Amino acid sequence: MKLLKVLVAVLVMAAMAVPVIAEDRLSLSGEMRVRGWHVDRDHDTFIDGDDYEVKSSDNTETWADQRLRVGGKIAVAEGVSITFRTDITESNWGTTGGGNGFGSGRSGSNQQWDRAHIDLTKGAFHLRAGQQYKAYGKTYALDSQDNGISVDYKFGDVPVNAFFLVNDDNGSRSKSDAFLVGAKVSPKFDNVAVNAFVGNQTDGSEESVTLIGADVTIPLDAFKIVAELDFFTGDSTSKNVDAYGTQFMLDGSLALSDAVTLGGAFYYGAGDDEDMQYTNIGNGFGGWDPVMDVGTSLSNEQIKYGTPFNIASIQGYEGAGFQATSAGSVGGRLYGDFKASDALKLGATAGYFQSEEDKIADIEVLVLAGGLVYNLMANTTFHFQIEYTDGTVNKTDYTAVNGDIDFDNFRMGTGLYVKF
């Protein structure tokens, strides 16, 4: 009888201890967001001096979306961990549920697994295996999330990273698998941080694009300089068409006080009327949209500008019947951040861009944006942003339109974010 009592007590203690052990080994974090959007587009085409407005059914759009993101890390043992991240119900309101009112998330199509990888760390060595995210450069010149292996090692104080990702196994004997590989070295000289990197992307058929780039960050008390230079070369996705890209970014910011920061940035992307311009390699999971960045979490989303290195990527003249695949871009922007109070932050930017290769297209674009972030409650923020794009497409021999085009685009976004 005494033995039975002891066994029962041991089982009860074990049952009580399991949740405690699980809690110590598992850490969770994430975010829930609900957002609203509004876009208003306009296009005017000029032919032989006559002006008429091109109207389309999607001239004005208003919609909402949401996402619940949950990530976790399981500490298996010393130096051994497993990381995961999933997005649940990520969709526009009303696009799921089949009209039955049940909403999104009732099928696997509304849950995505972004990260699932193993991490092994021993001394200066770190190995990551599984589905992971890799990005090189301040301009995200290499930007991809996929399955593969990444290795970090410190040679003294100098970190080195190398990785291998499988973009597509293709599943066909007529094509090879598609890969993305890269390596980066990151030395520091006093307070100056440097990253030098290379990468190569293949599609298993025609494409083999090599990236060579470097960035530097120089903090000088209240002043900070960030610069990057990237080169792309190799074979594009189109047969007998070379891959090409030369781009440069210079950003300088000055903290006038704890509350006010002013800055300016210059961007240059060379165009090419014979080759295909590349501004990044990888699947572009992280994205990079500095032109409309005013400190909110809305600018690199459904109201983004596009890459500052190729003016053909800008959102604003959709539906105008115009393409300028490798026109390049030259331009810059001025920006400012202002902390009005502990709860309210404001931001604004103004920029101007034009195509670099006039043979392909003659485009000029003015961009304006402003936004705010307000702390409503603990870990809860409200974001608001407005954007305006005004541009002109002047007809050239390469332009696939009947005349010059004026376009403007007003966009607005709001969002409620809760982090945990």
C-alpha positions in Angstrom: 0.0 0.0 0.0 2.8 2.4 0.9 4.5 1.5 -2.4 1.3 2.3 -4.3 1.1 5.7 -2.6 4.7 6.5 -3.5 4.1 5.6 -7.1 1.0 7.8 -7.3 2.9 10.7 -5.8 5.7 10.3 -8.3 3.3 10.3 -11.2 1.5 13.4 -9.9 4.8 15.3 -9.5 6.0 14.2 -13.0 2.7 15.5 -14.5 3.1 18.8 -12.8 6.7 19.1 -13.8 6.2 18.6 -17.6 4.5 22.0 -18.3 7.3 23.7 -16.4 10.0 22.0 -18.4 8.1 22.8 -21.7 7.8 26.5 -20.7 11.5 26.8 -20.0 12.5 25.2 -23.3 9.9 27.0 -25.5 9.8 30.8 -26.2 7.1 32.3 -28.3 6.7 35.7 -30.0 4.6 37.2 -32.8 2.3 39.8 -34.0 -1.4 40.2 -35.0 -2.2 42.9 -37.5 -5.4 44.3 -39.1 -5.0 46.8 -41.9 -7.0 48.9 -44.3 -6.0 50.3 -47.7 -7.2 52.8 -50.3 -5.7 53.4 -53.8 -6.9 56.0 -56.4 -5.2 55.9 -59.9 -5.4 58.3 -62.8 -3.9 58.2 -66.3 -4.1 60.9 -69.1 -2.7 60.0 -72.6 -1.9 62.8 -75.1 -2.1 62.0 -78.8 -1.5 64.7 -81.4 -2.3 67.4 -78.9 -5.6 65.8 -78.0 -6.1 64.8 -74.3 -8.4 62.0 -73.2 -8.5 60.2 -69.9 -8.0 56.4 -69.8 -10.5 55.0 -67.3 -10.6 51.5 -65.9 -12.8 49.6 -63.5 -10.0 49.4 -60.9 -9.3 53.2 -60.8 -10.3 53.2 -57.1 -9.9 50.4 -54.7 -10.5 50.0 -51.0 -9.9 46.8 -49.0 -8.7 45.3 -45.7 -6.5 42.4 -44.7 -5.2 40.7 -41.6 -2.4 38.3 -40.4 -1.6 36.4 -37.2 2.2 35.6 -37.1 3.5 33.2 -34.4 7.1 32.3 -34.1 8.9 30.1 -31.6 12.3 28.7 -30.5 12.7 25.3 -28.8 16.0 25.1 -26.8 16.7 21.3 -27.2 20.1 21.3 -25.5 23.1 23.6 -25.1 23.9 24.9 -28.5 21.0 23.0 -30.1 17.7 24.7 -31.0 14.7 24.5 -33.4 13.0 27.6 -34.8 9.7 27.9 -36.5 7.4 30.7 -37.7 3.9 30.5 -39.2 1.4 33.1 -40.6 -2.3 32.3 -40.0 -5.4 33.8 -41.8 -3.1 36.0 -44.0 -5.6 37.2 -46.6 -7.8 40.1 -47.7 -11.1 40.4 -46.0 -13.9 38.7 -47.9 -11.6 36.7 -50.3 -11.9 33.4 -48.3 -14.7 31.4 -46.8 -16.5 30.9 -50.1 -19.3 33.3 -49.1 -20.4 31.0 -46.2 -19.4 33.4 -43.5 -16.9 31.1 -42.0 -13.9 33.3 -42.9 -10.3 32.5 -43.6 -8.2 29.9 -42.0 -10.6 26.9 -42.5 -8.3 25.4 -45.0 -4.6 24.9 -45.3 -4.4 27.6 -48.0 -4.5 30.4 -45.3 -1.6 29.2 -43.2 2.0 29.5 -44.4 5.1 28.3 -42.7 7.9 30.8 -43.2 10.7 29.3 -41.0 11.5 25.8 -39.8 15.2 25.2 -39.2 17.7 23.6 -36.9 20.5 25.6 -35.3 23.7 24.1 -34.0 26.3 26.4 -32.3 29.6 25.3 -30.9 32.3 27.9 -30.1 32.9 30.1 -33.2 30.9 27.7 -35.5 27.2 27.9 -36.3 25.2 25.7 -38.6 21.6 26.4 -39.7 19.7 23.7 -41.7 16.1 23.9 -43.0 13.8 26.5 -44.3 15.4 29.9 -43.6 15.8 33.5 -44.7 19.0 35.0 -46.2 19.7 38.6 -47.1 22.9 40.4 -48.1 23.4 44.1 -48.5 21.7 47.2 -47.2 19.8 47.3 -50.5 18.8 43.6 -50.2 20.7 42.8 -53.4 20.4 39.2 -52.3 17.1 38.4 -50.7 15.5 35.0 -50.4 13.7 32.5 -48.2 14.0 28.9 -49.0 15.3 25.5 -47.9 19.0 24.9 -47.5 22.1 25.2 -45.3 23.9 28.2 -43.9 27.2 28.2 -42.0 28.8 31.0 -39.9 32.3 31.0 -38.5 34.4 33.7 -36.8 38.0 34.1 -37.9 39.1 36.1 -34.8 36.8 39.0 -34.8 35.7 38.7 -38.5 32.4 36.9 -39.1 32.1 34.9 -42.3 28.9 33.4 -43.7 28.2 31.0 -46.6 24.9 29.4 -47.6 23.3 27.1 -50.2 19.6 27.2 -50.9 17.5 25.1 -53.2 15.0 27.4 -55.0 13.4 24.7 -57.1 14.0 21.0 -57.6 12.2 21.4 -60.9 11.2 17.6 -61.0 12.1 17.3 -64.6 14.8 15.6 -66.5 14.9 18.4 -69.1 15.9 21.0 -66.4 18.5 21.0 -63.6 17.6 22.1 -60.1 17.6 25.8 -59.3 20.0 27.1 -56.7 21.0 30.2 -54.8 24.4 30.3 -53.2 26.4 33.1 -51.5 29.2 34.1 -49.2 29.8 37.2 -47.1 32.7 38.5 -44.9 32.0 41.3 -42.4 35.0 43.0 -40.9 34.9 46.0 -38.6 37.5 48.8 -38.5 36.9 50.7 -35.2 33.3 51.7 -35.6 33.1 51.3 -39.4 31.2 48.2 -40.4 31.9 46.6 -43.8 30.1 43.7 -45.6 31.6 42.2 -48.8 29.6 39.5 -50.5 29.1 37.4 -53.6 26.1 35.3 -54.8 24.9 33.2 -57.7 21.4 32.4 -58.9 20.4 29.7 -61.4 17.0 28.6 -62.7 18.1 25.2 -63.9 17.9 26.2 -67.6 19.1 29.6 -69.0 19.7 31.7 -66.0 23.0 32.0 -64.1 23.4 35.5 -62.5 26.4 36.4 -60.3 26.2 39.3 -57.8 29.3 41.1 -56.4 28.7 43.8 -53.8 29.8 45.6 -50.7 28.2 48.0 -48.2 29.7 50.2 -45.5 28.2 51.9 -42.4 30.1 54.8 -40.9 28.7 56.4 -37.7 30.2 59.8 -37.0 28.6 60.9 -33.7 25.2 62.3 -34.7 25.9 61.8 -38.4 25.6 58.4 -40.1 26.6 57.3 -43.6 25.5 54.2 -45.3 26.7 53.3 -48.9 26.5 50.2 -51.2 27.8 49.3 -54.6 26.5 46.2 -56.5 27.3 44.5 -59.8 25.2 41.8 -61.6 26.5 39.8 -64.5 25.9 36.5 -66.3 23.0 35.0 -68.3 19.4 36.1 -67.8 16.3 34.0 -68.0 15.9 34.8 -71.7 18.1 32.9 -74.2 21.0 34.9 -75.7 20.3 37.9 -73.4 22.9 38.8 -70.8 22.1 39.7 -67.2 23.3 43.2 -66.3 23.2 45.5 -63.3 25.3 48.3 -61.8 23.7 50.1 -58.8 24.8 52.5 -56.1 23.2 53.8 -53.0 24.4 56.6 -50.6 22.4 57.6 -47.5 23.3 60.2 -44.9 21.3 61.1 -41.8 21.8 63.6 -39.0 20.2 63.3 -35.6 19.6 66.9 -34.7 18.3 65.8 -31.3 16.7 62.8 -29.6 13.5 63.8 -31.3 14.5 65.0 -34.8 16.4 63.2 -37.5 16.9 64.5 -41.0 18.5 62.7 -44.0 18.9 62.3 -47.7 19.6 59.4 -50.1 20.9 59.1 -53.6 20.2 56.1 -55.9 21.7 55.1 -59.2 20.8 52.1 -61.3 22.2 51.8 -64.8 19.8 50.9 -67.6 20.6 48.8 -70.7 18.8 48.7 -74.0 20.3 45.3 -75.0 20.7 43.3 -71.7 18.3 42.5 -68.9 18.7 44.6 -65.8 18.8 42.9 -62.4 18.4 44.7 -59.1 18.5 41.7 -56.8 18.7 37.9 -56.8 16.6 35.5 -54.8 12.9 35.3 -54.5 12.6 38.7 -52.9 10.8 37.6 -49.7 12.0 40.4 -47.5 11.6 43.1 -50.1 13.2 46.6 -50.0 11.2 49.8 -50.5 13.2 52.8 -49.1 11.5 55.5 -51.3 8.3 55.6 -49.2 9.8 54.7 -45.9 8.5 57.1 -43.2 8.8 54.9 -40.2 5.6 52.9 -40.4 5.1 49.2 -41.1 3.0 50.0 -44.2 5.5 51.3 -46.9 6.9 48.0 -48.0 3.4 46.4 -48.3 0.4 46.8 -50.6 1.2 50.5 -51.3 4.9 50.2 -52.0 6.9 52.2 -54.5 9.2 49.6 -55.9 13.0 49.4 -56.2 14.7 52.8 -56.6 17.2 51.2 -59.1 14.7 50.5 -61.9 11.9 53.1 -62.6 9.9 50.4 -64.4 9.1 48.8 -61.1 7.1 51.8 -59.7 3.5 51.4 -58.8 1.5 54.2 -60.3 1.0 53.7 -64.0 -0.6 50.3 -64.0 -3.1 50.0 -66.8 -1.3 52.6 -69.0 0.0 50.0 -71.4 3.6 50.8 -70.8 6.6 48.6 -70.0 10.3 49.7 -69.5 11.9 46.5 -68.3 15.6 47.7 -68.1 15.3 51.5 -68.0 17.3 51.9 -64.8 16.8 54.9 -62.5 18.6 58.0 -61.2 17.1 60.0 -58.3 17.0 60.7 -54.6 14.9 61.6 -51.6 14.9 63.8 -48.5 13.3 62.5 -45.3 12.7 63.4 -41.7 11.6 61.6 -38.5 10.1 63.5 -35.6 9.2 62.1 -32.2 6.4 64.4 -31.1 5.9 62.6 -27.7 6.6 59.3 -26.1 3.5 57.9 -27.8 3.6 59.6 -31.2 6.2 59.4 -34.0 5.9 61.3 -37.3 7.7 60.8 -40.6 7.8 62.4 -44.1 9.7 62.1 -47.4 9.9 63.7 -50.8 11.8 62.3 -53.8 12.4 62.6 -57.5 13.4 59.9 -60.0 14.0 59.6 -63.8 14.9 56.8 -66.1 18.6 56.3 -66.7 18.4 54.8 -70.2 16.4 57.2 -72.4 16.5 54.9 -75.3 14.1 52.6 -73.5 12.0 55.2 -71.8 11.8 58.8 -70.8 10.1 58.8 -67.4 10.0 61.3 -64.6 8.4 60.7 -61.2 7.8 62.8 -58.1 6.9 61.0 -54.9 5.6 62.3 -51.5 4.7 60.4 -48.4 3.9 61.0 -44.7 3.0 58.8 -41.8 2.6 58.3 -38.1 2.9 55.6 -35.5 0.9 56.0 -32.3 1.2 53.8 -29.2 -2.3 53.1 -28.1 -1.7 50.7 -25.3 1.1 48.3 -24.1 2.6 46.5 -27.2 -0.2 48.0 -29.3 0.4 50.6 -32.1 -1.7 52.4 -34.7 0.0 53.1 -38.1 -1.2 55.5 -40.7 0.5 56.5 -44.1 -0.4 58.5 -47.2 1.5 58.5 -50.5 1.3 60.5 -53.7 3.1 59.6 -57.0 3.0 62.0 -60.0 4.8 61.1 -63.2 5.2 61.5 -66.9 6.1 59.0 -69.6 7.4 60.7 -72.8 7.1 58.7 -76.0 10.3 57.2 -77.5 10.9 54.8 -80.2 10.9 52.0 -77.6 7.7 53.1 -75.9 4.7 50.8 -76.5 2.1 53.5 -76.3 0.4 55.9 -78.8 1.5 59.1 -77.1 2.8 60.7 -73.9 1.3 59.7 -70.6 0.7 61.6 -67.4 -0.2 59.5 -64.3 -0.8 60.1 -60.7 -1.5 57.8 -57.8 -2.9 58.5 -54.3 -2.5 55.7 -51.8 -3.4 55.4 -48.1 -2.9 52.7 -45.5 -3.8 52.2 -41.8 -3.0 49.4 -39.5 -3.5 48.1 -35.9 -0.6 46.0 -34.7 -0.3 44.0 -31.4 3.1 42.4 -30.7 3.7 39.7 -28.1 
